[in-house]
Amino acid sequence: MAANPMLYFKISGTHREVGLQIGEYLQPQLHRAMAWVRSSLPPGVTWGDMLLKGRLCLAHSRSVYPQYVEELEGVAEGANVPFEELFLSMCEELWEPAAWLGISPLLSGQVVQDTASPLLRGCTDLAARGEATVQGATLIAHNNDTAPEAEDYLATLQIQAGEEPEFIGVTIGGLGFSAGFNAAGISMTGNAVSCQDIRPGVPRMLLARAILGSRRLGEAIDACLLPLRASNYNNVIADANGEIYSMEGSATDCEPIYIENNILAHANHYLSWPMRRFEATPHHIGNSIFRYYRTRRLLQDNYGRLSPLLMQQLLADHANYPASVCKHDTATTTTFSIIINLDERRAWIGSGRPCQTTYYEHALEPWTPPRGWPR
């Protein structure tokens, strides 16, 4: 079992002040994470090519989310790294070959073939509510699967930025947030999907940040539908009323999947017919298909008994080991897990494989809207 929790910091202030503290606290992790992503460029793409596209994404992001760009400027200043390079490291989709198909006069002129992404990743989500859970709670469970190196850069941050609801999120070295929940009772987890319509725009990691800053679920849905996005995740978003959506997105389309029969699961391929045409790697989704149906079965078999503790056990499932829900592959492994009880604004977070970790509890006080905010 893991002996220690991941790094934890509580931060508050303006968006820029929050960023400064993130950069100062996570400076060593951020430097190592940025060096790691820089060493994994797509085939045939140079760092200069990446910077050119990153500048286009930055221009879009400033026009839509100036507060979050300001937050990132603070991170760069606090960690003493070039802002342009830090922002580029947030543009996760630019590491996918699908972002470089064809020839562009802005780039090196090299054509990159549509192959599987060198940044292999996974993630598995489970959700349940009402009669499926003990005491009718709204529960979200998530395994985050990345390259093993990411585990060394993890941190849990509790952040109060401006008048936004306070949130707790897990970050990889300060480069965005992979999962979390806020004091307004909104959660953000989800799964990477390989879409073939990647374009310059607001990076999907900023959309995830906007979800964590949302005051109500409708705002979180709007973030998933942002017209100027560069790509998208399948964002699993939920609130304390038991409203749970799997927002299957790409750069140009998005299909909401609403929870049915009080349970929901998702892995790393498109489930809805409208979105399947965007699948960039349709011949590399076998493991995702397995994890999706396996977790559906686990939720159904435990219907009415689902609790945070039982969700921890389901995340540790080893069917199809080592490429299981609890993933032990050498290229892609489960680096952290989170279970969220939205009714109670509580979460349990553990680093490493869920079969080996120790979960640590985190909680938030319910958010009080500022004076004049419409109820």
Summary of the structure (lengths in Angstrom):
residues: 375
radius of gyration: 19.2
end to end distance: 44.9
largest distance: 58.9
contacts: 1386
relative contact order: 0.16
helix: 34%
strand: 25%
